[in-house]
């Protein structure tokens, strides 16, 4: 990558002065540095050591997949922590510290018209790396990276590097989230979520072995597609130039794609959720793993359905991680024993670490419903993982009320596991219950004993950082938190596939425990046209229904089991 020339530097300084923003501008202890045009300001909060970033677009930082915070705990004596932020103008800004938050610098604008920036600490070269995309359907649409050629506070920003331009100049098509990770082997890994016609329907993977200067670029059908499900006659079909591909599990809505690696960088995981087309359908989790630094990948794998029943289950806001044994982890809110739209609490509902072990998939309970300040009933959500130097799992999440989370009081919590997710400590509240705190972020990797771990979160449209001592994180041990080491399942009836039905269709469902079930199919007159009975297993089950003998039209199928009833609609077209 070329260094920024003196002329370009002069132009940047001139533009920065016009914005009252100078690279390496120090933040006064109790003062506020404001831009005259209100694009961005940074404030050091008196007596708390917190950083506040005001007037930043709310969508700049809230996505788990577009991680906005990272740190290098091995930088000199103290840790370097930094963020990339999208200001209200759409421009990319940088905020960094090299002394564990004692002082901060701000730099920018680094580039313009970006969406959803992500941060990655290149700990080998000790420099910050930004990943981002441009705006929808613009001349510059694509996936990009950019970095500081010095270190975390030098301000030696080079020009951006293009990863891919899929969707450029195509109406309604774009890369949505672009996020990256690396390990000590120096290989960069990036996952980019591609939208066609505003529908997230493909996830692509990119790899760099020369510090982000060049990237692997393959035909989308030649190996770098992690997830591929194009529907209908979207413009995106013209881009991929291939046959329509439907995923048989969820038939097309993948979002919040994330990528993570272990500390070596040899084990890499791409994961996300797939949502059924109706918002009350199951939210399912998928992943792919590489054990050779991204050269080869396991097939796309759907985790067994743990009983999620709705969009509101907050799987949309999940965290992913790889443990010391190389197994995948998903942390999310699961309404395991609710029977309505998922907003109510049942005794088993809450935050879980759903992870694979040598004995199969396990649900470890972390937190249930939280009683917020002021008597508000809040359900936890928006989970985010970090890793400690000993492969400890660190998790943050927010308590989200069932009302307007922008005005009601919510808190941020942190907890940890030193036994690969078997147990977690009782979550520690790190906010004071006086504001609507939401969207917490952790850095990808943290330091060891004595390290201060930054947790970024938002209050309305302001950004805060709260520092937590590594030794103060509540660590689980010996099952003290009641970690559930056997799978727990809820009752759910899923959307049949395919639908419409021309011949046979598969109907899947989940049972909380093994037992008898009855599945009846009704016509619109309420007459039973088919009955299937049997004994199902705890967890996922599936039966096939043959439409032979029934005419075209609308039908309803109803499941009765374990004292629960659920009904869904399907269409027969022969």
Secondary structure, DSSP 8 states (H G I E B T S, - for coil): -----HHHHHHHHHHHHHTT--TTEE--SS-EEE-TTSS-EEEE-TTT--EEEESB-GGGT--SSS--EEEETTSSSS-EEEEEEEBTTS-EEEEEESSTTSS-EEEEEEESSEEEEEEEEETTTTEEEEEEEE-TT-TT-SEEEEEBSS-TTS--B---EEEE-TTTT-TT-EEEEEEEEE-TT--EEEEEEEEETTEEEEEEEEEESSTTSS-----TTTT-EEEE---TT-HHHHHHTS-----TTTSS-EEEEEEEE-TTSSSEEEEEEEE-SSTTS-EEEEEEEESSTTSS----EE-------SGGG-GGG-EEEE-TTS-EEEEEEE-TT--SSS-S--TT-EEEEEEEETTEEEEEEEE--EE-TTS-EEEEEEEEEEE-TT--EEEEEEEEESS-TTTS-B-EEEEEESSTTS-----EE-S-SSSBEEEEEE-SB--STT-EEEEEEEETTEEEEEEEEGGGS-EE-TTTT----S-----EE---BSSSBSSEEEEEEEESSSEEEEEEEEETTS-EEEEEEEEE-SEEEEEEEE-TT--SEEEEEEEEETTEEEEEEEEE--
